[in-house]
């Protein structure tokens, strides 16, 4: 999958300029769930569009061409895969996975790796195009060069996957309430899901109590 992003990285990055207010709406929804401080990581940082806008200092991605652009945006961008993060246990206060999960080979392993790299009480933030939303149905038509091989998730599916990875304390935000072509200003995100096409799910790595 990363070969697609290496080949079309300029097209990918240009999408955010062409769809400025969609992008800004998504940033605002993620910001609602993101901790205001702490050491963060974006898994699947791409060209650094979200990490730079959200002040996430570090990112990892398997696309070398995208990483070059991310570095120009001030992100400490490393080559690597979400299934095998090159970080010790309990390194980060939060980890963001923005749209990336539908492109990885083993989503559960990525979530488990994120949990391993999080400190006790750390937070995971996962943003998806909801498979069951109007936007998800458009993307499933497989006309998009990036999404034609993607595996979209519903909110229910992703919540269950996060529970399997031992995350708890869920919250949800949503945005993109109409056709992206019709969005001419930044949308205000709402709590919950079911209306918007872009959903942000956050959960916590609970502190584990070890009995003596």
N, C-alpha and C positions, 0 to 999 in steps of 0.2 A: 504493500500500500504506500510506503514512503516514497517509492519510485514515482508515483503519480504526483506527489507533492514536490519532489525534486524537479520533475519535468515542467510542472505548471505553477511554480511558486510565484512568478510575477502575476499571473492571472488571479491566483488566490489572493495575493496582497492587494491587488487593484480593486477587488470586490468591495473592500471596506471603504474605499474612497467613493466608489460608485453608489454605495448604499450607506451613506454616512449616518443617517438617522436611525436606520436599523441597528447599525453597529453601536451607536451611542445609547440606544434603548437597551441593548443587551448588556453593555457596560454598567448601566445604572442598576439593572436587575441583579447582576453579580455583586455589585458594590453593597447591596442591601444585606447579602449573606456573608460578605467577607469581613474577617476581624479587622479592626482599625489599627492594630499593631501586631508585632511579632514577626518571626522569620518565616517567609512563605516560599512555596515552590509551585510553579505551573508545570504540570506533566502534559506534554504535547504543546509546547510554547509556540511552535510555528514561527511566524515572522515577528513575534513579540507584540502584536497589536494589543492584546488584552493585558499582558504583564506590564507593559509600559504605562498603559492608561490607569492601571490599578495599583501601581507601585509594588508589584511583585518582583523582588530583586533577582530571583534565580529561576531558570527554566531548563527543561530537558526535552530533546526532540531527536528523532531519527533522520530528519531531513537536513543534510548539510547546507543546502542552498538556502533554506529558510533560516537556519541558525545564523548565517552571515548577516541577514537583514535584522534579526532580533538583536544582535550585538550592536548594530548601529543605533538602535533605540534604547541603548543603555542597560540591556538585560544581560546578566551573566548567564549565557546560554551554552549548555553542554550537550554533546552528542551522546545519545543513549536511548534506551527503551523503557517504557513504563512497567514492563513485566520484570525488569531487573534494574532497579534504581541503584546508582553508584554512590549511595549515601549510607552512613551507619544508622542503626536504630535510634529512634527518638531525636531526630535532627531538627525537625520543623514544627512550628506552631500551627501551620495550616498548609493544605495542599489543594490546588485548584486543577480541575480537569474540565476544560471548556470545549465542548463539542467533540473532543478527541475520542471519547470512549467507544463511539460507534465505528471507529476505524481500526482499533487494536485487535490483535489476534486472540487475546485471552483477557476479556474485561475483568473477570473475577480476580485473576492474578494481579492485574494492575491495581485494583482496589485494595487487595491484601498488602501489596508492596507499599502503597500509599500509607496504609495503617501502620505498617512496620516503621516507616520513616517519620511518623508523627509522634510528638511527645504525648504523654498521658494527658487527656483532656483536649488534645489537638482536634482541629476541625477539618473536615473534607468538604469541598464545594464542587459539585458536579453540575455542569450545564449541558442540557440536551435539547435537540429538536424533538418534541414529543411525537412519537409514532402515531398516536391516536388523534392528534390535532389536525386542523385544516392544513397547516404548514407541513406536518409530517407526511400527509397524504400526497402533497405536491412533490416532496423530495423522494418519495418511494416510486415515483414514475421512472426513476433511473435515467433521467435526461442530463443530470448534472455530472460532469466528468469526475468530480470528487465523491459524490454520493452514490454513484451507480453500483459500487461494491460495498457500500456501508451497511451496517446492521443497526437500524434505529431501535431505540428503546421506548416503551411506554413508561409513564411515571411509576406505575405499579411494578413493572418488571425491574426497573432500576432500584426502587426502594427495597424490593426483596433481595436483590443482588448485594446491596449495601448491608442489609441485615445479615446475610450469609458471611460477609466480610467482617462482621462483628462491630458494625457502627450502630449508634443509637441516637436518640434525641433529634428527630427530623424536623426540618422546616422547609417551606417551599415559597418561591416567588416566581412570577410569570410576567412575560411581556410579549410583544409582537401579536397584536390583537386583530390585525387585518393584513391583507396582501402587502408584502414588503414594498412593492412598486408604488403603493398608495401612501406610504408613510413619509410625510414631509416635515415632521418635527419629532423631537425626542418624546417617546411615550413614557408615562409614569408607571413603574412596575406595581403590580398588585400582589398581595399575599395569596398563597394557595396555587391551585392549578385547575385546568379544565376549560379555560377561556383562551389563554395565550398559546402560541406555538413554540415559544422558547421558555424552557423551565429551568430554574436553578434550585437544586436540592442540596441542602447542607445537613451534615450529621457530625457526631462527635465520637472520638475514640475515648470511651469511658476509662476512668482510672480503675485498674484492676486491683482488687483487695486480695492479698495473699494471706490465707489463714496459717497460723503457726501450730 
